[in-house]
Amino acid sequence: MNILKKKSAPAEAIDTTAPAPADYRLPVWFFGFEGVLAAAFDILKAFPSAWPVLLILLAVNITVSLTMMRRRIKLAKALWRGKETRKLAFALIALRIGSHFALNAVGMTVNSAFGHVLFAVAMAAATIGLLAYSQQTAIRALTTAAGPAI
């Protein structure tokens, strides 16, 4: 037996099945669900008969979240653990209530269907934009926590 002869160690197996933090990214259509649900108050004010459609969208959203999006639970937990996401959620609620109170204070209540549709579009856009920003921040944090790729 020659002890001076070096033996090469077998290469370590690389786990290619573990998803990268960027793989947890939520699909764009999921943000659409959230935007519609955020605009539900004004949609119902503009179109009172739309409540069955909103209930169906809510049920689909919950079902999709619990089935197809199951592997993205790590991202969701990271999002809700962060103070920024909770601040954004409360900011959206404050924006909703505050904007209606502010308009009522200056005597410009939103009574028309068109006004409520505008509010619905604005709330949906704000929700989608803030969710996308929050997701990007969480993915960046998860990528940093995962460490540099070799």
Secondary structure, DSSP 4 states (H G I P E B T S, - for coil): --SSSPPPPPPPPP--SSPPGGGGPPPHHHHHHHHHHHTHHHHHHH-GGGHHHHHHHHHHHHHHHHTTTGGGHHHHHHHHHSHHHHHHHHHHHHHHHHHHHHHHHTT----SHHHHHHHHHHHHHHHHHHHHHHHHHHHHHHHHHH----
